[in-house]
Amino acid sequence: MIAAFVLIVLFALLAIGAPVGFAMALAGSLGLYLIGGMDMMLGVLQTTPLTAVSSYELITIPMFLLMAELVLISGVADDLFRAAAAWLGRIPGGLGMATAMAGAGFGAICGTSTASAATLSSTSLPAMIKQGYEPRMAAGVVAISGTLAMLIPPSVALVIYGLLAEVNIGKLLIGGIIPGLIVMMAIMLTVLFLVWRDPSRAPATRAVPLVEKVRLLRLVGPMLVLFGIVTTVIYTGIATPTEASAIGALGALVMAVVRGHAGPAQLAHAFQRAAYSSCMIAMILLGASIFGYFFTLTQLTQGLVAWVGSLNVSPWIVMGLILIGYIILGSFMDQIAILVLTVPIVLPLIKSLGFDPLWFGVIKIVTAEVGMITPPIGLNCFIVARYAQRPVMEVFHGAFPHFIAHLIVIALFLAFPSLILWLPNRM
């Protein structure tokens, strides 16, 4: 009864717009007070917050966020799309495919899907519409391409999952590389299929001279080198993910300075945004820690594991129901909020069913990508609609084919776990 009441309070706070971290901290504190009184609540509040934010691995998040902000001010995002468009533009739907490649490339140095979607909305979307692309299809491919930042390292979502699930963060980040490339190919093939069905959706673009193509590649070369260095030092074990994130931030700073975009005002803005986002995530983790302590005392997780274990059904059916639940939740809630709310509950169940937590973490993030484009609150679709000044339902319609393609990709990852686990297992 207490657990049900606290959950109602939590969702009521979220419904009225309370920040996720504060809502979880308040609801968890209330639950602790109802279970053990003031002494228990104060005892947890005095120790848990420090434990939650003093983790060495937590430094990974602000460093990757700073890296993303410094790359943004360097202006390489525009060059990234122009380079991809130059090489793929003559292929039917080439600008849409270039958007998927730019989304993967930007995700490799961004880590957050909303920033990626906003950047692609201001770069690739105007270029596609100017070229005569169907606005609905163009908006849809931008919305789904922005989600690649959640999967391709350095993914902030994977780092948060690793912290919550106590899974090796380095292996998680490396585990996202092959699935990220597969998802990118799925987006590109979906665009190709749509254009094959109706060539008028994507008129051909003008040919770009080879000299111009090479020049654009040279512009994005430093960013590709930076991504390669960060992933290589993690994969080979030369540096931990925390150390690699610091290397990435330093490299991004050098890139911004070399490109002449590192004035005092620009740097101050980048550091301020990175600090703001880092504090927000730290508060979410702090609130999740308090709420998780309450949830552990209620023993609801243990009861759920025991109940599912008593069911005479295949573990795969349970896994399917969990993923369907994640897609439904993702259409209503922020993905980081879903992570901190559900991972402490779902992970013991996943382990009891015999599934690998690392494998599940990557699949959960791919499922989260689907939630980012699912009505009624698919966040990426609203971001694209705002930047493109297009009706949001048009963006949802344009993203629907990619919704179907993502479900096929998720089924592929469920059927062949080695697609996720092969690379991490060779670290």
QUIGI-V51601 format. One record per pair of residues at least 4 apart in sequence whose C-alpha atoms are under 7 Angstrom apart, sorted by the first residue. I is the first residue (numbers start at 1). J is the second residue. Records with the same first field share a line. If there is no record, write none. Layout:
I: J ; J
//
This chain:
1: 5
2: 6 ; 31
3: 7 ; 298
4: 8
5: 9
6: 10 ; 27 ; 31
7: 11
8: 12
9: 13 ; 27
10: 14 ; 23 ; 24 ; 27
11: 15
12: 16
13: 17 ; 18 ; 23
14: 18 ; 20 ; 23
18: 22 ; 23
19: 23
20: 24 ; 284 ; 337
21: 25 ; 283 ; 284 ; 285 ; 286 ; 287 ; 288
22: 26 ; 287
23: 27
24: 28 ; 287 ; 288 ; 291
25: 29 ; 287 ; 288 ; 290 ; 291
26: 30
27: 31 ; 291
28: 32 ; 290 ; 291 ; 294
29: 33 ; 41 ; 290
30: 34
31: 35 ; 294
32: 36 ; 37 ; 40 ; 41 ; 294
33: 37 ; 38 ; 40 ; 41
36: 40
37: 41
38: 42
39: 43
40: 44
41: 45
42: 46
43: 47
44: 48
45: 49
47: 51
48: 52 ; 289 ; 290
49: 53 ; 286
50: 54
51: 55
52: 285 ; 286 ; 289
53: 58 ; 282 ; 286
57: 242
59: 63 ; 242
60: 64 ; 241 ; 242 ; 245
61: 65 ; 156 ; 278
62: 66 ; 274 ; 275 ; 278
63: 67 ; 245 ; 246 ; 249
64: 68 ; 154 ; 245 ; 249
65: 69 ; 274
66: 70 ; 249 ; 270 ; 271 ; 274
67: 71 ; 109 ; 248 ; 249 ; 252
68: 72 ; 109 ; 110
69: 73 ; 270 ; 274
70: 74 ; 252 ; 253 ; 256 ; 270
71: 75 ; 76 ; 252 ; 256
72: 76 ; 77
73: 256 ; 261 ; 266
74: 255 ; 256 ; 259 ; 261
76: 80 ; 220
77: 81 ; 106
78: 82 ; 123
79: 83 ; 216 ; 219 ; 220
80: 84 ; 102 ; 220
81: 85 ; 98 ; 99 ; 102 ; 124
82: 86
83: 87 ; 213 ; 216 ; 217
84: 88 ; 98 ; 101 ; 102
85: 89 ; 94 ; 95 ; 98
86: 208 ; 213
87: 213
88: 94 ; 95 ; 98
89: 94 ; 95 ; 205
90: 94 ; 204 ; 205 ; 206 ; 207
92: 192 ; 195 ; 202 ; 204
93: 97 ; 191 ; 192 ; 195 ; 202
94: 98
95: 99 ; 128
96: 100 ; 138 ; 141 ; 191
97: 101 ; 188 ; 191
98: 102
99: 103 ; 124 ; 142 ; 145
100: 104 ; 145 ; 184 ; 187 ; 188
101: 105 ; 184
102: 106
103: 107 ; 116 ; 145 ; 146 ; 148
104: 108 ; 148 ; 149 ; 152 ; 184
106: 110 ; 116
107: 111 ; 116 ; 148 ; 149 ; 152
108: 149 ; 152 ; 153 ; 154 ; 227
109: 154 ; 227
110: 116 ; 149
111: 149 ; 150 ; 153 ; 154 ; 155 ; 156
112: 116 ; 149 ; 150 ; 155 ; 156
113: 117 ; 146 ; 147 ; 148 ; 149 ; 150
114: 118 ; 146 ; 380
115: 119
116: 120 ; 146 ; 149
117: 121 ; 142 ; 143 ; 146 ; 380 ; 383 ; 384
118: 122 ; 383 ; 384 ; 387
119: 123
120: 124 ; 125 ; 142
121: 125 ; 142 ; 384 ; 387 ; 388
122: 126 ; 387
123: 127
124: 128
125: 129 ; 138 ; 139 ; 142
126: 130
127: 131
128: 132 ; 133 ; 138
129: 133 ; 134 ; 135
132: 202 ; 203
133: 138 ; 201 ; 202 ; 203
134: 138 ; 201 ; 202
135: 139
136: 140 ; 394 ; 395 ; 397 ; 398
137: 141 ; 398
138: 142
139: 143 ; 384 ; 395 ; 398
140: 144 ; 395 ; 396 ; 398 ; 399
141: 145 ; 399
142: 146
143: 373 ; 380 ; 381 ; 384 ; 399
144: 373 ; 399 ; 402
147: 369
148: 152 ; 180
149: 155
150: 155 ; 156 ; 157 ; 365
151: 155 ; 176 ; 180 ; 365 ; 366
152: 176 ; 177 ; 180
153: 173 ; 174 ; 176 ; 177
154: 173
155: 159 ; 173
156: 160
157: 161 ; 336
158: 162 ; 172 ; 173
159: 163 ; 169
160: 164
161: 165 ; 339 ; 361
162: 166 ; 167 ; 168 ; 169
163: 167
164: 343
165: 343
167: 358
168: 172
169: 173 ; 241
170: 174 ; 234 ; 240 ; 241
171: 175 ; 424
172: 176 ; 358
174: 235 ; 423 ; 424
175: 420 ; 421 ; 423 ; 424
176: 180 ; 362
177: 181
178: 182 ; 419 ; 420
179: 183 ; 419 ; 420
180: 184
181: 185
182: 186
183: 187 ; 409
184: 188
185: 189
186: 190 ; 405
187: 191 ; 402
188: 192
189: 193
190: 194 ; 402
191: 195
192: 196
193: 197
194: 198
195: 199 ; 201 ; 202
208: 212 ; 213
209: 213
210: 214
211: 215
212: 216
213: 217
214: 218
215: 219
216: 220
217: 221
220: 224
221: 225
222: 226
223: 227
224: 228
225: 229
226: 230 ; 248 ; 251
227: 231
228: 232
229: 233
230: 234 ; 244 ; 248
231: 235
232: 236
233: 237 ; 238 ; 239 ; 244
234: 238 ; 239 ; 240 ; 241 ; 244
235: 427
236: 427
239: 243 ; 244
240: 244
241: 245
242: 246
243: 247
244: 248
245: 249
246: 250
247: 251
248: 252
249: 253
250: 254
251: 255
252: 256
253: 257
254: 258
255: 259
256: 260 ; 261 ; 262
257: 261 ; 262
262: 266 ; 267
263: 267
264: 268
265: 269
266: 270
267: 271
268: 272
269: 273
270: 274
271: 275
272: 276
273: 277
274: 278
275: 279
276: 280
277: 281
278: 282
279: 283
280: 284
281: 285
282: 286
283: 287
284: 288
285: 289
286: 290
287: 291
288: 292 ; 340 ; 341
289: 293
290: 294
291: 295
292: 296 ; 344
293: 297
294: 298
295: 299 ; 300
299: 303
300: 304
301: 305 ; 345
302: 306
303: 307
304: 308
305: 309 ; 349
306: 310
307: 311
313: 317
314: 318
315: 319 ; 353
316: 320
317: 321
318: 322
319: 323
320: 324
321: 325
322: 326
323: 327 ; 367
324: 328
325: 329
326: 330 ; 367
327: 331 ; 367 ; 368 ; 370 ; 371
329: 333
330: 334 ; 335 ; 368 ; 371 ; 372
331: 371 ; 372 ; 374 ; 375 ; 376 ; 377 ; 378
332: 376 ; 377
333: 337 ; 338
334: 338
335: 339 ; 368
336: 340
337: 341
338: 342
339: 343
342: 346
343: 347
346: 350
347: 351
348: 352
349: 353
350: 354 ; 355
351: 355 ; 356 ; 357
356: 360
357: 361
358: 362
359: 363 ; 417 ; 420 ; 421
360: 364
361: 365
362: 366
363: 367 ; 410
364: 368
365: 369
366: 370
367: 371
368: 372
370: 374 ; 403 ; 406
371: 378
372: 378 ; 379 ; 380
373: 378 ; 379 ; 380 ; 381 ; 396 ; 399
374: 378
375: 396
378: 382
379: 383
380: 384
381: 385 ; 392 ; 395 ; 396
382: 386 ; 392
383: 387
384: 388
385: 389 ; 390 ; 391 ; 392 ; 395
386: 390
391: 395
392: 396
393: 397
394: 398
395: 399
396: 400
399: 403
400: 404
401: 405
402: 406
403: 407
404: 408
405: 409
406: 410
407: 411
408: 412
409: 413
410: 414
411: 415
412: 416
413: 417 ; 419
417: 421
418: 422
421: 425
422: 426
423: 427
//
